[in-house]
């Protein structure tokens, strides 16, 4: 396996930097921002058109399309004069086809004829893409999905900055209220002058509240660590431990409280705390911030200096990071699912009152004596850390976490050192800032995402796209049942239950029709009925949105699991499989080029990209995590020992294969870092299984509905274009620093590895490109 260079690697975009949504306990195809699907508006207002005018219109339209094709393809044809774009009955000249052909030709390496696709399909299909796409200074990584996200952001920006709401004259009163709330939030966010005028004042109010609740004087209830944690939780600040409400893996019809280690203590992962240079820079940053925000403490009647306090806080963080399970363990249901009674949980960490937290946050009539503890050993160690750490250090740690959470929501030079540090850590320009309008749209998507989704779907998502998406997913489900029938390493009993599981999978496409119904303006309005939005106070809006979502989450206790809810908003460029819900979800944002060119484009493109995404999510139902959930979503042992043993043997092949991929180390003299084949196992299995299922589903569909060729690409077979379409979705670039961060934290392999590894595991790819080796390196399905 070749080493992946810093130039062609791409990092999975997660957390609050680039991603709109992170779906906990679910399996995503990728993580990124919002997207869009451009829809032409064909308008006709005449009831009668003569035969002559109809023919004339057809001639003119055809000529226009051919002209458009030549315009788009000319730069490529100039360097490839053998390409033939002569119109023929077997050539597709629909606008979608012209668009697809031009994109594929531009994405191909300029010298792709000199590259062996069997050796380096990533460079073969994406060399041109990398040549013509540069990262902005505020980006650490980009891939095709990033561009899709930016298309959606631009469309949403036009909606939000237009003089009036779309279709203002015909909007219902509910939609006028929806748009007013959306516009007020956007206006408050985009007003940088007002933000600069307020400076750090709203953030310092939060720091003052922490001071009052967990003061150093230690009077009365302010001594209670639990009160401080309650305030931080309600303010969306993660510290010491996290609480969440999710379906019970053992009883998915009901929700349960999960207590887990924070996803991020401070630095991106615990490995960073072993890097002396990073820790020194991080400690220096903390010292600067403590001085700027007046973190002064007396110890034995002597003033503790900012550098010493910072050193102690970062040491506290390192101890917490060392106690945190690795990313792989936190994703593994067999390790994170640990039921405890309240008394048992309290014995792990007596310093925190779980009973008090539940009393304060749960509905009044809700009673429970059961929690799921993600890592009992972590809580035990946190207890030891609390007992051995001075109060002033914990106090400063809490404030530090609040600054890290809200620094991007203020405009003040006081937080410039933090922004510069984070940028350097991701390999970005230290001075770079995100375009304000992009941040505002991201914040709206996070805080009032269903209102944003409604206007996005009405503007950008045609019903025929939803229908084709349903067809593709149904075809792949049918193919997967056929695959299970032929899977001899499974026992017949497990195979039958597996087929039932596929039949039971719920497919959700485009947008939710309940909780809320995105097509019902009144329902969307009522969903956010209790959320007040100011037109001039952005920071307060941010806090209110966080508290609104927090209250909504805890209000689920005592209620049956709401299976109508979605974990991603409609503009999101992503997809996921939810094991307890046994559902696959595809927001409208992912159904756009290059994954989805439209209903009139050849199906080999749609099945190669969107179909592979669909198959990927469906394959998660049977990967290293999904296999633990039965046909109704229960976490249970439904595989017999022989089937498990056969699965593990085949899965180990994927672990070994992907562990051979490397990325450059963090420093010039560092050794390359290997991909964690165990951490990325589920995603790698899903990539291979999803691509295979989609290919065979397309071939079956193609036998009864043969597609036309694309202009300028007649030298490629349909099978080859299927795989090129798949690869184009993963074209990417990244900084070395972002690639390293992803190795430590991301359950997805680097995107070039997802191309190279998946092609190596595809017999159909080897045959399509006539590779010497026909047998896949690894195969499960």
C-alpha positions in Angstrom: 0.0 0.0 0.0 1.3 3.5 -0.9 1.8 6.1 1.7 -0.7 8.9 1.4 1.0 12.3 0.9 0.0 15.4 2.8 -1.2 16.9 -0.4 -3.8 14.3 -1.2 -5.0 13.4 2.2 -8.3 14.7 3.6 -9.5 14.9 7.1 -13.0 14.1 8.3 -14.5 17.4 9.4 -16.0 17.1 12.8 -17.0 19.1 15.9 -17.8 22.8 15.8 -15.1 23.8 13.4 -16.5 22.7 10.0 -19.3 20.3 10.7 -23.0 21.2 11.1 -23.9 18.0 12.8 -22.1 15.2 14.7 -24.4 12.2 15.2 -23.4 10.4 18.4 -23.8 6.6 18.4 -24.7 6.6 14.7 -22.7 5.8 11.6 -22.1 8.6 9.1 -20.7 8.4 5.6 -18.7 11.6 6.4 -19.0 14.8 8.4 -19.3 18.2 6.8 -21.5 21.2 6.4 -24.7 21.9 4.4 -25.3 21.2 0.8 -27.7 22.0 -2.0 -29.4 20.6 -5.1 -29.8 23.1 -7.9 -33.3 22.8 -9.5 -34.1 24.5 -12.9 -37.4 26.3 -12.9 -39.4 25.3 -16.0 -42.3 27.7 -16.3 -45.0 27.5 -18.9 -48.1 29.8 -19.0 -49.8 29.0 -22.3 -52.5 26.4 -22.6 -52.0 26.0 -26.3 -48.8 25.5 -28.3 -48.9 24.8 -32.0 -47.2 21.8 -33.5 -44.9 24.0 -35.4 -43.8 26.0 -32.4 -43.3 22.8 -30.4 -40.9 21.5 -33.1 -39.1 24.8 -33.4 -38.6 25.0 -29.7 -37.2 21.5 -29.6 -34.7 22.3 -32.4 -33.6 25.5 -30.7 -33.2 23.7 -27.3 -31.2 20.9 -28.8 -28.9 23.3 -30.5 -28.4 25.2 -27.3 -27.6 22.1 -25.3 -25.0 21.0 -27.9 -23.5 24.5 -27.8 -23.4 24.3 -24.0 -21.7 20.9 -24.2 -19.0 22.1 -26.5 -18.4 25.2 -24.3 -18.0 23.1 -21.2 -15.9 20.5 -22.9 -13.7 22.6 -25.1 -10.7 22.9 -22.7 -10.6 19.1 -22.3 -11.2 18.4 -26.0 -8.3 20.8 -26.9 -5.9 18.5 -25.0 -7.7 15.3 -26.1 -8.6 15.8 -29.7 -9.6 12.1 -30.1 -12.7 12.6 -27.9 -15.9 12.6 -29.9 -18.9 14.7 -28.9 -20.9 14.1 -32.1 -24.6 13.9 -31.2 -25.9 10.4 -31.6 -29.0 8.4 -30.4 -26.8 6.9 -27.7 -25.3 10.2 -26.4 -27.0 12.0 -23.6 -27.2 15.8 -24.1 -29.5 16.6 -21.2 -28.2 19.5 -19.0 -27.5 17.0 -16.2 -25.3 15.0 -18.6 -23.4 18.0 -19.8 -22.7 19.0 -16.2 -21.6 15.5 -15.2 -19.4 15.1 -18.2 -17.6 18.4 -17.7 -17.1 17.7 -14.0 -15.7 14.2 -14.6 -13.3 15.4 -17.3 -12.1 18.3 -15.2 -11.6 16.0 -12.2 -9.5 13.5 -14.1 -5.8 14.0 -13.8 -4.6 16.0 -16.9 -2.3 13.1 -17.7 -4.6 10.3 -16.6 -3.7 8.3 -19.8 -0.2 7.9 -18.2 -1.6 6.7 -14.9 -2.5 3.1 -14.2 -6.0 3.1 -12.6 -5.3 -0.3 -11.0 -2.3 1.3 -9.1 -3.5 4.8 -8.2 -7.2 5.4 -8.9 -7.2 8.3 -6.6 -4.7 10.3 -8.7 -6.3 9.0 -11.9 -9.8 10.3 -11.0 -8.9 13.3 -8.7 -5.7 14.8 -10.0 -7.5 17.4 -11.9 -9.8 18.1 -9.0 -6.9 18.8 -6.7 -5.3 21.1 -9.4 -8.4 23.4 -9.6 -9.6 23.4 -6.0 -7.7 25.3 -3.3 -8.4 25.5 0.4 -9.4 28.8 1.9 -7.1 30.1 4.6 -9.6 29.0 7.2 -9.8 25.4 6.0 -7.7 22.5 7.1 -9.3 20.1 4.6 -11.7 19.9 1.7 -13.4 17.3 -0.4 -16.1 17.1 -3.0 -18.7 17.2 -0.2 -17.2 20.5 1.1 -18.0 22.1 -2.3 -21.5 20.7 -2.1 -21.8 22.3 1.3 -20.6 25.6 0.0 -23.2 25.5 -2.8 -25.9 25.1 -0.1 -24.5 27.8 2.0 -24.5 30.2 -0.9 -28.1 29.4 -1.8 -29.2 29.9 1.8 -27.2 33.2 1.9 -29.2 34.5 -1.0 -32.4 33.5 0.7 -31.4 35.2 4.0 -30.0 38.4 2.4 -32.8 39.0 -0.1 -35.0 42.1 0.4 -37.9 39.8 1.3 -38.7 36.2 2.0 -39.1 33.8 -0.9 -42.6 34.1 -2.3 -43.4 36.8 0.3 -46.8 37.6 -1.3 -48.0 34.0 -1.0 -46.4 33.0 2.3 -48.7 31.7 5.1 -48.7 33.6 8.3 -46.9 30.7 10.0 -44.1 30.9 7.3 -43.9 34.6 7.7 -43.2 34.1 11.4 -40.8 31.3 10.6 -38.8 33.5 8.3 -38.9 36.4 10.7 -37.3 34.2 13.4 -34.7 33.0 10.9 -33.9 36.4 9.6 -33.7 37.9 13.1 -31.1 35.3 14.1 -29.1 35.9 10.9 -29.2 39.6 11.3 -28.0 39.5 14.9 -25.1 37.2 13.8 -24.0 39.1 10.7 -23.8 42.5 12.5 -20.1 42.4 13.3 -20.0 46.1 14.3 -22.5 45.4 17.1 -20.5 42.4 18.2 -17.3 44.4 18.3 -19.0 47.1 20.4 -20.1 44.5 23.0 -16.7 42.8 22.9 -16.1 40.1 25.5 -18.8 41.3 27.9 -21.4 38.5 27.3 -18.7 35.8 27.7 -17.5 37.4 30.9 -21.0 37.3 32.2 -20.8 33.5 31.9 -17.4 33.5 33.6 -19.0 35.5 36.4 -21.8 33.1 36.8 -19.3 30.3 37.2 -17.5 32.4 39.8 -20.7 32.8 41.7 -21.7 29.1 41.6 -18.3 27.6 42.2 -16.6 30.4 44.0 -13.2 30.1 45.8 -14.7 31.3 49.0 -16.7 28.1 49.3 -19.8 29.4 51.0 -23.0 27.4 51.2 -24.2 25.6 48.0 -21.5 27.2 45.9 -19.2 24.5 47.3 -21.2 22.0 45.4 -19.4 20.7 42.4 -22.6 19.3 41.0 -24.2 22.8 40.8 -21.3 24.0 38.7 -21.6 21.0 36.4 -25.4 21.6 36.1 -24.8 25.2 35.0 -22.1 24.2 32.5 -24.3 21.5 31.1 -27.2 23.9 30.6 -24.9 26.4 29.0 -23.5 23.7 26.6 -20.1 23.7 28.1 -18.5 20.2 28.4 -16.4 19.6 31.5 -15.5 16.4 33.4 -18.4 14.3 32.1 -21.2 14.5 29.6 -24.9 13.6 29.9 -27.1 12.7 27.0 -30.6 11.1 26.4 -30.7 8.5 23.7 -32.6 5.3 22.9 -31.7 2.4 25.1 -29.6 0.0 23.1 -31.2 -3.0 24.9 -34.7 -1.5 24.7 -34.7 1.0 21.8 -38.4 1.8 22.2 -37.5 3.8 25.3 -34.8 6.4 26.1 -32.2 6.3 28.8 -29.6 8.6 30.3 -26.0 8.1 29.2 -23.1 9.4 31.2 -19.9 9.4 29.1 -16.5 11.0 29.0 -16.3 14.3 27.1 -15.7 13.8 23.4 -12.9 16.4 23.7 -11.2 17.5 26.9 -9.3 20.4 25.3 -6.9 19.3 22.7 -8.3 17.2 19.8 -7.3 13.8 21.3 -5.3 12.4 24.2 -2.3 11.7 21.9 -1.7 15.5 21.7 -1.0 15.6 25.4 2.1 13.5 24.8 3.5 16.0 22.2 5.8 18.3 24.2 5.7 21.1 21.7 1.9 21.1 21.4 1.5 21.0 25.2 4.0 23.8 25.7 2.1 26.0 23.2 -1.2 25.1 24.7 0.1 25.9 28.2 1.4 29.3 26.9 -2.1 29.9 25.4 -3.8 29.2 28.7 -1.4 31.5 30.5 -2.2 34.3 28.1 -6.0 33.8 28.4 -5.8 33.6 32.2 -4.0 36.9 32.4 -6.3 38.5 29.9 -9.4 37.4 31.7 -8.0 38.1 35.2 -7.7 34.5 36.5 -5.9 35.4 39.7 -5.9 33.2 42.8 -4.4 33.3 46.3 -2.7 30.2 47.7 -1.3 30.3 51.2 -1.8 34.1 51.0 0.4 34.3 47.9 -0.7 35.2 44.4 -0.6 32.3 42.0 0.9 33.4 38.7 -0.9 32.8 35.4 1.9 30.6 34.1 1.8 28.4 37.1 -2.0 28.2 37.1 -2.0 27.4 33.4 0.5 24.6 34.0 -1.7 23.1 36.6 -4.9 23.3 34.5 -3.2 21.6 31.5 -1.9 18.9 33.9 -5.5 18.4 35.0 -6.6 18.1 31.4 -3.8 15.6 30.7 -4.9 13.4 33.6 -8.5 13.5 32.3 -7.3 12.7 28.8 -5.2 9.7 30.0 -8.3 8.4 31.9 -10.5 8.7 28.7 -11.0 5.5 26.7 -9.7 5.7 23.2 -12.0 6.6 20.3 -12.4 3.0 19.3 -13.7 2.0 22.8 -16.1 4.9 22.9 -17.6 3.7 19.6 -17.9 0.1 20.7 -21.3 -0.8 22.2 -19.9 -3.8 24.0 -17.6 -1.4 25.9 -19.8 1.7 26.4 -23.0 0.0 27.4 -22.7 -0.4 31.2 -26.0 -0.2 33.1 -25.7 1.1 36.7 -28.2 2.1 39.4 -28.0 5.6 40.8 -26.4 4.3 44.0 -23.8 2.3 42.0 -23.0 5.2 39.8 -22.6 7.5 42.8 -20.1 5.1 44.3 -17.9 5.5 41.3 -17.7 9.3 41.8 -19.2 10.5 45.1 -18.2 14.1 44.4 -21.0 14.4 41.8 -24.6 13.9 42.8 -26.4 12.1 40.0 -29.6 12.2 42.0 -29.4 16.0 42.2 -28.8 16.3 38.5 -31.7 14.1 37.6 -34.0 16.0 40.0 -33.1 19.3 38.5 -33.2 18.3 34.8 -35.8 15.5 34.5 -39.6 16.0 34.0 -41.3 16.2 37.4 -43.1 12.9 37.1 -40.1 11.0 35.9 -38.3 8.5 38.1 -35.5 6.2 37.3 -32.8 4.2 39.0 -30.9 3.4 35.9 -28.0 5.1 34.0 -25.7 3.8 31.2 -22.1 4.6 32.2 -19.9 4.9 29.2 -16.7 4.2 31.1 -16.8 3.3 34.8 -13.0 3.4 35.0 -13.1 7.0 33.7 -15.5 8.1 36.4 -13.4 6.4 39.1 -10.3 8.2 37.9 -12.2 11.6 37.7 -13.1 11.1 41.4 -9.4 10.6 42.2 -8.5 13.7 40.1 -11.1 15.9 41.9 -9.9 14.8 45.3 -6.3 15.6 44.5 -6.7 18.8 42.6 -6.9 22.2 44.3 -10.2 24.0 44.0 -8.7 27.0 42.2 -7.4 24.7 39.5 -10.8 23.1 38.9 -12.3 26.6 39.0 -9.9 27.9 36.4 -10.5 24.7 34.3 -14.3 25.4 34.2 -13.7 28.9 33.1 -11.2 27.8 30.5 -13.8 25.4 29.0 -16.4 28.2 28.8 -13.9 30.4 26.9 -13.1 27.6 24.5 -16.8 26.9 23.9 -17.9 30.5 23.3 -14.8 32.3 22.0 -16.0 32.2 18.4 -19.3 33.9 19.4 -17.7 37.2 20.3 -15.6 39.7 18.4 -12.8 40.8 20.7 -9.0 40.8 20.5 -8.9 39.0 23.9 -9.7 35.7 22.2 -7.3 36.1 19.2 -4.6 33.9 20.8 -7.1 31.0 21.1 -8.2 31.3 17.4 -4.6 31.5 16.3 -3.7 28.4 18.3 -6.6 26.4 16.9 -5.7 27.4 13.4 -2.1 26.4 13.7 -3.1 23.0 15.2 -5.2 22.3 12.0 -2.5 23.6 9.6 -4.5 26.7 8.8 -3.3 30.3 8.4 -3.1 31.5 12.0 -4.8 34.8 11.2 -7.6 33.2 9.2 -11.2 33.7 10.1 -14.3 32.1 8.6 -16.4 34.3 6.4 -19.0 35.7 8.8 -22.0 34.7 6.7 -20.8 31.1 6.6 -20.5 31.0 10.4 -24.0 32.5 10.7 -25.5 29.9 8.4 -23.7 27.1 10.3 -25.1 28.5 13.6 -28.6 28.8 12.2 -28.4 25.2 11.0 -27.3 24.1 14.5 -29.8 26.2 16.5 -33.0 26.5 14.4 -32.1 24.0 11.7 -35.7 22.9 10.8 -36.7 26.5 9.9 -33.6 26.7 7.7 -34.4 23.3 6.3 -37.9 24.2 5.3 -36.8 27.2 3.2 -33.9 25.2 1.7 -36.1 22.2 0.7 -38.8 24.5 -0.8 -36.1 26.2 -2.9 -33.8 23.4 -3.8 -35.1 19.9 -3.5 -37.4 18.6 -6.3 -39.8 15.7 -5.5 -38.4 13.6 -8.4 -35.0 13.5 -6.7 -36.7 12.0 -3.7 -38.4 9.4 -5.8 -35.2 8.4 -7.6 -33.4 8.2 -4.2 -36.1 5.9 -2.9 -35.8 3.7 -6.0 -32.0 3.4 -5.6 -32.2 2.5 -1.9 -34.9 -0.1 -2.6 -32.8 -1.7 -5.3 -29.8 -1.9 -3.0 -31.9 -3.4 -0.2 -33.1 -6.1 -2.6 -29.6 -6.7 -3.7 -28.4 -7.0 -0.1 -30.9 -9.7 0.6 -29.6 -11.6 -2.5 -26.0 -11.2 -1.1 -27.1 -12.6 2.3 -28.6 -15.6 0.6 -25.2 -16.4 -0.9 -23.2 -15.7 2.2 -22.1 -19.2 3.2 -20.1 -18.2 6.3 -23.3 -17.2 8.0 -25.4 -19.9 9.6 -28.9 -20.3 8.0 -30.6 -19.0 11.2 -28.5 -15.8 11.2 -28.9 -15.4 7.5 -32.7 -15.5 7.8 -32.7 -12.9 10.7 -30.3 -10.8 8.6 -32.8 -10.8 5.7 -35.5 -9.8 8.0 -33.3 -7.0 9.3 -32.8 -5.6 5.8 -36.6 -5.8 5.2 -37.2 -3.9 8.4 -34.7 -1.1 7.6 -36.5 2.3 7.5 -35.3 4.6 4.8 -35.7 8.4 5.2 -34.9 10.6 2.3 -34.7 14.4 1.9 -36.5 15.8 5.0 -38.7 14.7 7.9 -42.4 14.6 7.6 -42.9 14.4 11.4 -41.2 16.0 14.4 -41.5 18.4 12.7 -43.3 17.9 9.4 -41.1 20.1 7.1 -43.9 20.6 4.6 -46.2 22.0 7.3 -45.3 25.6 8.2 -47.4 25.6 11.3 -45.7 22.4 12.6 -42.3 23.9 12.1 -43.3 27.1 13.8 -44.7 25.2 16.8 -41.5 23.2 17.1 -39.6 26.4 18.0 -42.6 28.1 19.7 -40.8 28.5 23.1 -37.6 29.8 21.6 -37.2 33.6 21.7 -34.8 35.1 19.2 -33.4 38.6 19.4 -32.6 40.6 16.3 -29.6 42.3 17.8 -28.1 40.0 20.5 -26.2 37.2 18.8 -24.5 35.8 21.9 -27.7 35.5 23.8 -29.4 33.8 20.8 -26.6 31.3 20.8 -27.0 30.5 24.5 -30.8 30.3 24.1 -30.6 27.9 21.2 -28.3 25.7 23.2 -30.6 25.8 26.2 -33.7 25.1 24.0 -32.1 21.9 22.6 -30.9 20.9 26.1 -34.4 21.2 27.5 -35.9 19.4 24.5 -33.5 16.5 25.0 -34.2 16.0 28.7 -38.0 16.3 28.2 -37.8 13.0 26.3 -37.4 11.1 29.5 -40.4 9.0 30.4 -41.7 9.2 26.8 -41.4 6.4 24.1 -38.5 6.9 21.7 -39.6 9.3 18.9 -38.7 7.3 15.8 -39.8 10.1 13.6 -37.0 12.4 14.6 -34.0 13.0 12.4 -30.5 13.5 13.6 -29.5 15.7 10.6 -31.1 18.8 9.1 -32.2 18.7 5.4 -29.3 20.8 4.0 -26.6 18.5 5.5 -24.2 16.8 3.2 -24.1 13.5 5.0 -26.0 10.3 5.7 -26.2 7.9 8.6 -27.3 4.5 9.8 -28.9 4.4 13.3 -28.5 0.9 14.8 -31.2 1.1 17.6 -33.7 2.6 15.1 -32.5 0.3 12.2 -32.9 3.2 9.9 -30.9 4.8 7.1 -31.2 8.6 6.6 -30.3 10.7 3.6 -30.8 14.5 3.9 -31.6 16.5 0.8 -28.1 18.1 0.9 -26.3 14.9 -0.1 -28.5 14.5 -3.2 -26.7 16.9 -5.5 -23.7 16.7 -7.8 -21.4 14.8 -7.8 -23.3 12.2 -5.8 -26.6 12.9 -7.6 -26.8 14.8 -10.9 -30.6 14.4 -11.3 -33.2 12.0 -12.6 -32.2 12.5 -16.3 -28.5 11.7 -15.8 -27.3 8.1 -16.5 -28.0 5.8 -13.6 -24.5 4.5 -13.5 -23.5 7.9 -12.1 -26.2 8.0 -9.5 -25.6 4.4 -8.4 -21.9 4.8 -8.4 -22.0 7.7 -6.0 -25.3 8.1 -4.2 -26.0 4.4 -4.5 -22.6 3.6 -3.0 -23.4 6.0 -0.1 -26.8 4.2 0.3 -25.2 0.8 0.2 -22.5 2.0 2.7 -25.2 3.0 5.2 -27.1 -0.2 4.7 -23.9 -2.2 5.2 -23.5 -0.6 8.6 -26.4 -2.8 9.7 -23.9 -5.7 9.5 -20.5 -4.2 10.3 -18.5 -4.5 13.5 -21.1 -2.4 15.4 -24.3 -3.1 13.5 -24.0 -6.8 13.8 -24.7 -6.5 17.6 -28.2 -5.2 16.8 -31.0 -7.5 15.7 -33.8 -7.1 13.2 -35.8 -4.7 15.6 -32.8 -2.7 16.8 -32.1 -4.5 20.1 -28.5 -4.8 21.2 -28.3 -8.6 21.6 -26.2 -11.6 20.7 -28.1 -12.8 17.7 -25.1 -14.2 15.9 -24.0 -17.8 16.8 -20.3 -18.4 17.7 -19.4 -19.9 14.3 -20.8 -16.9 12.4 -19.0 -14.5 14.7 -15.7 -16.4 14.3 -16.1 -16.3 10.5 -16.9 -12.6 10.5 -13.9 -11.8 12.7 -11.6 -13.7 10.5 -12.7 -11.7 7.4 -12.8 -8.5 9.3 -9.2 -8.9 10.4 -8.2 -8.7 6.7 -9.7 -5.2 6.5 -7.9 -4.2 9.7 -4.5 -5.4 8.3 -5.2 -3.8 4.9 -6.0 -0.3 6.1 -3.4 -0.3 8.8 -0.8 -0.4 6.0 -1.9 3.1 4.8 0.1 5.9 6.3 0.1 9.7 6.5 3.2 11.9 7.2 4.0 12.5 10.8 3.4 15.9 12.5 7.1 17.0 12.2 9.5 16.7 9.3 11.6 14.1 11.2 8.6 12.2 12.5 7.8 8.7 11.4 4.7 8.3 9.2 1.5 7.6 11.2 -0.5 4.4 10.3 -4.2 4.5 9.8 -5.9 2.7 12.7 -7.4 -0.2 10.9 -9.4 -1.3 14.0 -10.9 2.2 14.6 -11.9 2.5 10.9 -13.1 -1.1 10.5 -16.8 -0.4 10.4 -16.5 2.3 7.8 -14.1 0.2 5.6 -16.4 -2.8 5.7 -19.3 -0.5 4.8 -17.4 1.1 1.9 -16.7 -2.3 0.3 -20.1 -3.8 0.9 -21.9 -0.6 -0.2 -20.0 -0.3 -3.4 -20.6 -4.0 -4.4 -24.3 -3.9 -3.6 -24.8 -0.7 -5.5 -22.9 -2.0 -8.6 -25.0 -5.1 -8.8 -28.2 -3.2 -8.2 -27.3 -0.9 -11.0 -26.4 -3.8 -13.4 -29.8 -5.3 -12.8 -31.5 -2.0 -13.4 -29.3 -1.3 -16.5 -30.4 -4.6 -18.1 -33.9 -3.3 -18.5 -33.1 0.4 -18.8 -29.7 0.9 -20.6 -28.2 4.4 -20.1 -26.7 6.6 -22.8 -23.0 7.7 -22.9 -21.7 11.0 -21.8 -20.2 13.5 -24.3 -16.4 13.4 -24.3 -16.3 10.2 -22.3 -17.2 7.6 -24.9 -13.9 5.9 -24.5 -14.9 4.9 -21.0 -17.3 2.0 -20.5 -20.4 2.5 -18.3 -18.8 0.2 -15.7 -15.7 2.4 -15.6 -17.8 5.5 -15.2 -19.6 3.9 -12.3 -16.4 3.6 -10.4 -15.2 7.1 -11.5 -18.4 8.5 -10.2 -17.7 6.8 -6.8 -14.2 8.1 -6.6 -15.2 11.7 -7.6 -17.2 11.9 -4.4 -14.0 11.4 -2.4 -11.7 13.7 -4.2 -9.9 15.7 -1.5 -7.1 17.9 -0.2 -5.8 18.4 3.4 -3.1 20.0 5.5 -0.6 17.6 7.1 -1.8 18.8 10.6 -5.5 18.1 9.8 -4.6 14.6 8.5 -2.7 13.8 11.7 -5.7 14.9 13.8 -8.0 12.7 11.8 -5.8 9.7 12.3 -6.3 10.0 16.0 -10.0 10.9 16.2 -11.8 9.9 13.0 -13.5 6.5 12.5 -13.2 7.0 8.8 -10.0 6.3 6.9 -8.4 9.2 4.9 -10.3 9.7 1.7 -7.6 8.6 -0.7 -7.4 5.4 1.3 -11.2 5.0 1.0 -10.7 5.2 -2.8 -7.6 2.9 -3.0 -8.7 0.4 -0.4 -12.2 0.1 -1.7 -11.1 -0.4 -5.3 -8.6 -3.1 -4.1 -11.5 -4.9 -2.5 -13.8 -4.7 -5.6 -13.7 -7.6 -8.1 -16.0 -5.6 -10.3 -13.5 -2.6 -10.4 -10.6 -5.0 -11.3 -12.6 -6.4 -14.2 -13.9 -3.0 -15.4 -10.3 -1.7 -15.7 -8.8 -5.0 -16.8 -6.4 -5.1 -13.8 -4.0 -8.0 -13.6 -5.4 -9.0 -10.3 -9.1 -9.9 -10.2 -9.5 -11.2 -6.7 -10.3 -8.6 -4.0 -7.8 -8.1 -1.2 -10.6 -8.4 1.4 -14.2 -9.4 1.0 -17.0 -9.8 3.5 -20.2 -9.3 1.5 
